[in-house]
Amino acid sequence: MRFLFSTLMIFSLASCGGSSSRVPAGVTLASGPISEACQRSGRSAASRQLCQCIQGVANQELSGSDQRRGASFFGNPELAQSVRLNDSPSADAFWARWTDFASTAEDACSMAL
């Protein structure tokens, strides 16, 4: 259930969207692997600003390797499920960081919608 919730948080951020020019306080718009994957996701409402906001949060919350690993979820949701179901300590630790990031990005980037 947590997997579904976490994945839906990220995809709902990318699938909502709009053309607002508001930028959340404390979040810098950025480019990087999360932003690129978000924009390539094919969701019509995944605006450049929203994807860059999500990347800005990722830069604050995740290492570069975590960002690259998580970016792969945008194109392959089944990969997210396999990570979530993996019982290794490293997979559990990554998943905890990823879900924390997703929650923070949802809160911080809702203004960019």
C-alpha positions as CSV (number, residue, x, y, z in Angstrom):
1,M,0.0,0.0,0.0
2,R,2.9,2.4,0.8
3,F,4.3,1.7,-2.6
4,L,1.1,2.7,-4.3
5,F,0.8,5.8,-2.2
6,S,4.4,6.9,-2.8
7,T,4.4,6.2,-6.5
8,L,1.1,8.0,-6.9
9,M,2.5,11.0,-5.1
10,I,5.3,11.4,-7.6
11,F,3.1,10.7,-10.6
12,S,0.3,13.0,-9.4
13,L,2.8,15.8,-9.1
14,A,3.9,15.2,-12.7
15,S,0.4,14.7,-14.0
16,C,-1.2,17.7,-12.3
17,G,0.4,20.9,-13.3
18,G,-0.5,24.2,-14.8
19,S,1.2,27.4,-15.8
20,S,1.4,29.3,-12.5
21,S,4.5,31.4,-12.1
22,R,4.6,30.9,-8.4
23,V,7.7,29.3,-7.0
24,P,7.7,27.8,-3.5
25,A,9.8,29.7,-0.9
26,G,13.2,28.0,-0.3
27,V,13.0,25.8,-3.5
28,T,15.2,26.6,-6.4
29,L,14.1,25.5,-9.8
30,A,16.7,23.1,-11.2
31,S,17.5,20.7,-13.9
32,G,18.7,17.2,-13.4
33,P,17.7,13.5,-13.6
34,I,14.4,13.9,-11.8
35,S,13.4,16.9,-13.8
36,E,14.4,15.3,-17.1
37,A,12.5,12.1,-16.3
38,C,9.5,14.1,-15.2
39,Q,9.4,16.0,-18.5
40,R,9.9,12.8,-20.5
41,S,7.1,11.1,-18.6
42,G,4.6,11.9,-21.3
43,R,2.1,13.5,-18.9
44,S,0.7,16.5,-20.6
45,A,0.5,18.6,-17.4
46,A,4.1,17.9,-16.3
47,S,5.1,21.5,-16.8
48,R,8.7,22.5,-17.0
49,Q,8.3,24.6,-13.8
50,L,6.7,21.7,-11.8
51,C,9.4,19.2,-12.9
52,Q,12.2,21.7,-12.0
53,C,10.5,22.3,-8.6
54,I,10.6,18.6,-8.0
55,Q,14.2,18.5,-9.0
56,G,15.0,21.4,-6.6
57,V,13.5,19.4,-3.8
58,A,15.5,16.3,-4.9
59,N,18.7,18.4,-4.8
60,Q,18.0,19.2,-1.2
61,E,16.8,15.7,-0.1
62,L,18.5,13.1,-2.3
63,S,22.1,12.2,-3.3
64,G,22.9,12.1,-7.0
65,S,22.8,8.3,-7.1
66,D,19.4,8.3,-5.3
67,Q,18.1,10.8,-7.9
68,R,19.3,8.7,-10.8
69,R,17.8,5.6,-9.3
70,G,14.5,7.3,-8.6
71,A,14.4,8.9,-12.0
72,S,14.1,5.5,-13.5
73,F,10.7,5.0,-11.8
74,F,9.1,7.6,-14.1
75,G,9.7,5.4,-17.1
76,N,9.3,2.0,-15.3
77,P,6.9,2.0,-12.4
78,E,7.5,-1.8,-12.0
79,L,11.0,-1.0,-11.0
80,A,9.7,1.1,-8.1
81,Q,7.7,-1.9,-7.0
82,S,10.6,-4.2,-7.1
83,V,12.7,-1.8,-5.0
84,R,9.8,-1.4,-2.6
85,L,9.4,-5.2,-2.2
86,N,13.1,-5.8,-1.9
87,D,13.9,-6.7,1.8
88,S,17.6,-5.7,1.7
89,P,18.7,-3.0,4.2
90,S,20.0,-0.8,1.3
91,A,16.7,-1.0,-0.6
92,D,14.7,-0.3,2.6
93,A,17.0,2.7,3.3
94,F,16.6,4.0,-0.2
95,W,12.8,3.6,-0.1
96,A,12.6,5.5,3.1
97,R,14.6,8.4,1.6
98,W,12.5,8.3,-1.6
99,T,9.1,8.4,0.2
100,D,10.4,11.3,2.4
101,F,11.4,13.1,-0.7
102,A,8.1,12.4,-2.4
103,S,6.2,13.8,0.6
104,T,8.4,16.9,0.7
105,A,8.1,17.5,-3.0
106,E,4.4,17.2,-2.9
107,D,4.1,19.8,-0.2
108,A,6.7,22.2,-1.6
109,C,5.7,22.0,-5.2
110,S,1.9,22.2,-4.9
111,M,2.3,26.0,-5.4
112,A,3.9,25.3,-8.8
113,L,0.8,23.6,-10.0
